[in-house]
Amino acid sequence: MDYRRLGRTELDVSAVCLGTMTYGEQNTEREGHAQMDVALEHGVNFFDTAELYPIPPNRETQGRTERIIGTWFKARRTRDKVILATKVVGRTDMDWFRKDGSLGRLTRQQIEEAVNRSLKNLQTDYIDLYQVHWSDRNISGFGGNPTRWVDVEPVEDENSIESTLEVMQDLVKAGKIRHVGISNESSWGTMRYITAAERYGLPRVASIQNAYSLINRTFEVNLAEVALRENVGLLAYSSLAQGYLTGKYQNGALPAGARKTLFNRLQRYEKPGAAEAVADYVKVAADAGLDPAQMAIAFALSRSFMTSVIIGATTLQQLANNLAAADVQLGKEVLDAIDAVHQLRGNTSP
């Protein structure tokens, strides 16, 4: 396993990060524990979760994922072996995250309530990387880089980036969190976080967690330069396009137990041109004698702006296959073939 520095922190995280958002919905506590055991055995020292999880979000299951991680820490006594990342929700009309039923906002009161609840659920005294799951402002496209601009109205009660960092600074001082990260953020938002930290002596963001895959390379436009020049590396989610790049949904297939089959909420990866792009990438893998999932993960790992690729699985077999991608090196011929498909198909699923 390769290890990479997390921003300008002192932490070295595994190039593959264990995603956990299926724990408590598609995966039981026992299955979640087994996955974390296997990941740790394979050198993964970086786990990612969120107060929102499991997916899909709902009132009845919210917080289960963190609680499953917490019982694993308690049972295995492994907290010191894991660099732990979790997230606080941004602006949302979902009203079940706060005890008083408030709609989600990045106010001081809500962030403090969120971090205290996460600490309790995770059965830990500190969080290594505390991330803003998405912004408190209206943005043109979820995930950071829309392929076209969509006008959005500003909100009157928007909580500023500076005010968010001020709360984070107090949480660092209190020892509850060590470092700060952002997620689903734009290049403008990322630079505002960096500028605010430098101007006011506030915590500097260490990472940005955005979508990045063969069918969504929008991070390469503007954000990649920010990541490299400012040492705010990418933590990539959905590098398998929520399973589409494995090829398992081709030709309308609906495998038993798959997320699409269970929840029918993968429309982000079903836009015009997406099916054709997936088919082309699966063929590139087949022509090269590669597993398509491993090729997709290995491609993400090969990017200079990448800190860690978050992988998720619902079975130990899937997890083992995804972990093995860390040892796959893509040659020039394969990378050229991937770029040729991208030139033709573009970013079908931002």
C-alpha positions in Angstrom: 0.0 0.0 0.0 1.2 3.5 -0.9 0.9 6.3 1.6 0.6 9.9 0.8 0.8 13.1 2.9 -2.6 14.6 3.8 -2.3 18.2 2.7 0.2 20.1 4.9 -0.6 18.0 7.9 1.8 15.5 9.6 -0.5 12.6 8.6 0.3 10.0 5.9 -2.8 8.3 4.7 -3.2 5.2 2.6 -3.7 5.8 -1.1 -6.9 3.8 -0.8 -9.4 4.9 1.8 -12.2 2.7 3.1 -15.6 4.2 2.4 -18.3 3.1 4.9 -21.6 4.6 3.7 -23.3 1.2 3.2 -22.9 0.2 6.9 -26.3 0.1 8.6 -28.3 -0.2 5.4 -26.8 -2.6 2.7 -24.3 -4.0 5.3 -25.0 -5.2 8.8 -22.8 -4.4 11.8 -21.1 -7.8 11.5 -20.4 -7.2 7.8 -19.1 -3.7 8.4 -16.7 -5.0 11.1 -15.4 -7.7 8.7 -14.8 -5.1 6.0 -12.8 -2.9 8.4 -10.8 -5.9 9.6 -9.8 -6.8 6.0 -9.0 -3.2 5.0 -6.7 -2.8 8.0 -5.0 -6.1 7.2 -4.3 -4.8 3.7 -2.6 -1.6 5.0 -5.6 0.8 4.8 -5.2 3.3 7.6 -7.8 5.8 6.4 -11.5 5.4 6.9 -14.2 7.9 5.7 -17.7 8.3 7.1 -20.3 11.0 7.7 -23.0 11.9 10.2 -25.4 11.6 7.2 -24.7 7.9 6.6 -25.8 5.3 5.7 -27.0 6.0 2.2 -29.8 6.6 1.2 -30.3 9.2 3.9 -33.3 8.9 6.1 -34.5 9.6 9.6 -34.6 6.0 10.8 -31.0 5.0 9.8 -29.1 8.3 10.2 -26.0 7.8 12.4 -25.9 4.0 12.1 -22.7 4.0 10.1 -20.7 6.0 12.7 -22.1 3.8 15.5 -20.9 0.6 13.6 -17.4 2.1 13.3 -17.6 3.0 17.0 -18.4 -0.6 18.1 -15.6 -1.8 15.9 -13.1 0.5 17.6 -14.3 -0.6 21.0 -14.2 -4.4 20.2 -10.9 -4.4 18.3 -9.1 -1.6 20.2 -7.9 -0.2 16.9 -8.6 3.6 17.2 -4.9 4.4 17.2 -4.4 2.4 13.9 -6.9 4.5 11.9 -6.9 8.0 10.5 -10.6 8.8 10.8 -12.6 11.2 8.7 -16.2 12.2 9.1 -18.4 15.0 7.9 -21.0 17.6 9.0 -24.0 18.2 6.7 -24.3 21.5 4.9 -27.5 23.4 4.1 -30.4 21.0 3.8 -34.1 20.7 4.2 -33.6 17.4 6.0 -34.7 18.0 9.5 -33.5 14.9 11.4 -29.9 15.8 12.1 -30.5 18.1 15.0 -32.3 17.4 18.3 -34.6 20.4 17.9 -35.6 19.5 14.3 -33.8 22.4 12.8 -33.1 22.3 9.1 -29.4 21.7 8.4 -27.2 24.8 8.5 -23.5 25.4 9.2 -24.1 27.5 12.3 -21.9 27.3 15.3 -24.6 25.6 17.3 -25.2 23.0 14.7 -21.5 22.2 14.0 -20.8 21.8 17.7 -23.9 19.5 18.1 -22.8 17.5 15.1 -19.2 16.9 16.2 -20.2 16.0 19.7 -22.7 13.5 18.4 -20.2 12.0 16.0 -17.6 11.6 18.8 -20.2 9.8 20.8 -21.3 7.5 18.0 -17.7 6.8 17.0 -16.7 6.1 20.6 -13.6 8.3 20.2 -12.2 11.4 21.8 -11.1 13.0 18.5 -11.6 13.1 14.8 -8.6 13.3 12.6 -10.2 15.0 9.6 -13.5 16.8 10.0 -15.1 17.7 6.7 -17.9 20.0 5.6 -20.0 17.6 3.5 -21.3 20.3 1.3 -21.6 24.1 1.4 -24.0 26.4 3.3 -24.4 28.5 0.1 -26.4 27.6 -3.0 -24.0 26.3 -5.7 -24.5 25.7 -9.4 -23.8 22.0 -9.4 -23.4 19.5 -6.6 -20.0 18.0 -6.6 -17.9 21.1 -7.3 -17.7 21.5 -11.1 -20.8 21.6 -13.2 -20.3 21.1 -17.0 -22.5 24.2 -17.5 -23.5 27.1 -15.3 -26.9 27.0 -13.7 -28.1 30.3 -12.1 -28.8 30.0 -8.4 -30.2 32.5 -6.0 -28.0 33.4 -3.0 -29.6 32.7 0.4 -30.1 35.5 2.9 -29.0 33.6 6.0 -25.9 32.0 4.4 -23.2 31.2 6.9 -19.8 32.4 5.7 -16.8 30.3 5.1 -14.9 32.4 7.6 -17.5 31.7 10.3 -17.3 28.0 9.6 -13.5 28.0 10.0 -13.9 30.0 13.3 -15.9 27.1 14.7 -13.4 24.6 13.4 -10.6 26.5 15.1 -12.3 26.2 18.4 -12.9 22.5 17.9 -9.2 22.1 17.1 -8.3 24.0 20.3 -10.7 21.8 22.3 -8.9 18.7 20.9 -12.1 17.3 19.3 -10.8 17.5 15.8 -7.3 17.6 14.4 -7.7 18.9 10.8 -10.3 20.3 8.5 -11.5 19.2 5.1 -14.1 20.2 2.5 -16.3 18.2 0.2 -18.4 18.8 -2.9 -16.7 22.2 -3.2 -15.8 24.4 -6.1 -12.5 26.1 -7.0 -13.8 29.4 -5.8 -15.0 28.0 -2.5 -11.7 26.1 -2.0 -9.6 29.3 -2.5 -11.9 31.2 -0.2 -11.2 28.6 2.5 -7.5 28.9 1.9 -7.5 32.7 1.8 -9.6 33.0 5.0 -7.2 30.6 6.8 -4.2 32.6 5.7 -5.7 36.0 6.4 -7.2 35.3 9.8 -5.0 32.6 11.2 -7.7 29.9 10.9 -7.3 26.2 10.2 -6.2 25.4 6.7 -8.1 22.9 4.8 -6.1 19.7 4.2 -8.2 18.0 1.6 -11.2 18.2 -0.7 -13.5 15.2 -1.2 -15.2 15.5 -4.6 -16.5 13.0 -7.2 -13.9 11.8 -9.7 -14.1 9.0 -12.1 -13.6 8.1 -15.8 -17.0 9.6 -16.6 -16.5 12.6 -14.4 -13.1 14.2 -14.7 -14.4 17.8 -14.1 -12.0 18.0 -11.1 -9.2 18.4 -13.7 -10.7 21.8 -14.7 -9.4 24.4 -12.2 -9.6 22.3 -9.1 -6.6 20.1 -10.0 -4.3 23.2 -10.1 -5.7 24.4 -6.8 -5.1 20.9 -5.3 -1.5 20.8 -6.5 -0.4 24.3 -5.9 -2.1 24.7 -2.5 -1.5 21.2 -1.2 -5.2 20.4 -0.8 -5.3 16.9 -2.3 -8.3 15.2 -3.6 -10.1 12.4 -1.7 -12.0 11.0 -4.6 -15.5 9.4 -4.2 -17.5 7.5 -6.7 -14.4 6.4 -8.8 -16.5 3.5 -9.9 -19.5 5.8 -10.6 -21.4 4.0 -7.9 -20.8 0.7 -9.6 -21.5 1.6 -13.2 -17.8 1.4 -14.2 -17.7 -2.3 -13.1 -20.0 -3.0 -16.0 -22.5 -4.7 -13.9 -25.4 -2.5 -15.0 -24.8 -2.8 -18.7 -27.7 -3.4 -21.0 -30.2 -2.7 -18.3 -29.0 -5.4 -15.9 -30.1 -5.1 -12.2 -28.0 -7.4 -10.1 -29.6 -8.6 -6.8 -28.6 -6.5 -3.9 -27.0 -3.7 -6.0 -27.6 -0.1 -5.0 -29.5 0.6 -8.3 -31.7 -2.4 -7.8 -32.5 -1.6 -4.1 -32.9 2.2 -4.2 -33.1 3.4 -7.8 -31.2 6.6 -7.0 -28.2 6.6 -9.4 -29.5 9.1 -11.9 -26.3 11.0 -11.7 -24.7 8.2 -13.7 -27.6 7.7 -16.2 -27.4 10.9 -18.1 -27.3 11.0 -21.9 -24.1 9.5 -23.2 -23.2 7.8 -19.9 -24.1 4.3 -21.0 -22.0 4.6 -24.2 -19.0 6.0 -22.2 -19.2 3.2 -19.7 -19.3 0.6 -22.5 -16.2 2.2 -24.1 -14.3 2.1 -20.8 -15.3 -1.5 -20.1 -14.0 -2.4 -23.6 -10.7 -0.6 -22.9 -10.3 -2.8 -19.8 -11.2 -6.0 -21.6 -8.8 -5.2 -24.5 -6.0 -4.7 -21.9 -6.9 -7.8 -19.9 -7.8 -5.7 -16.9 -10.7 -5.9 -14.5 -12.8 -2.8 -15.3 -13.2 -1.8 -11.6 -9.5 -2.1 -11.0 -8.7 -0.1 -14.1 -11.1 2.7 -13.0 -9.6 2.9 -9.5 -6.0 2.6 -10.8 -6.6 5.5 -13.2 -7.8 7.7 -10.3 -4.8 6.6 -8.2 -2.4 7.6 -11.0 -3.4 11.3 -10.9 -0.9 13.7 -9.6 -3.5 15.6 -7.6 -4.9 12.5 -5.9 -4.3 11.9 -2.2 -6.6 9.0 -1.7 -9.3 7.1 -3.6 -12.3 6.2 -1.4 -13.6 2.7 -2.2 -16.8 1.1 -1.1 -18.1 -2.4 -1.2 -21.0 -4.5 0.0 -19.2 -7.9 -0.1 -15.8 -9.0 1.0 -15.2 -10.2 -2.6 -15.8 -6.7 -4.0 -13.6 -5.2 -1.3 -10.7 -7.5 -2.1 -11.0 -6.8 -5.8 -11.1 -3.0 -5.2 -8.1 -3.2 -2.8 -6.1 -5.1 -5.4 -6.4 -2.0 -7.6 -3.7 -0.4 -5.5 -1.2 -2.7 -7.1 -2.3 -2.1 -10.7 -0.1 0.1 -12.8 -1.6 1.4 -16.1 0.7 1.6 -19.1 0.9 4.4 -21.6 -1.2 2.4 -24.1 -4.1 2.0 -21.7 -3.9 5.6 -20.5 -3.9 6.8 -24.1 -7.0 4.7 -24.8 -8.7 6.1 -21.8 -7.9 9.7 -22.9 -9.2 8.8 -26.4 -12.6 7.8 -24.9 -12.7 10.9 -22.7 -12.0 13.1 -25.8 -15.0 11.5 -27.5 -17.4 11.1 -24.6 -16.5 13.9 -22.2 -17.8 14.2 -18.7 -21.2 12.5 -18.9 -21.9 12.3 -15.2 -20.8 15.4 -13.2 
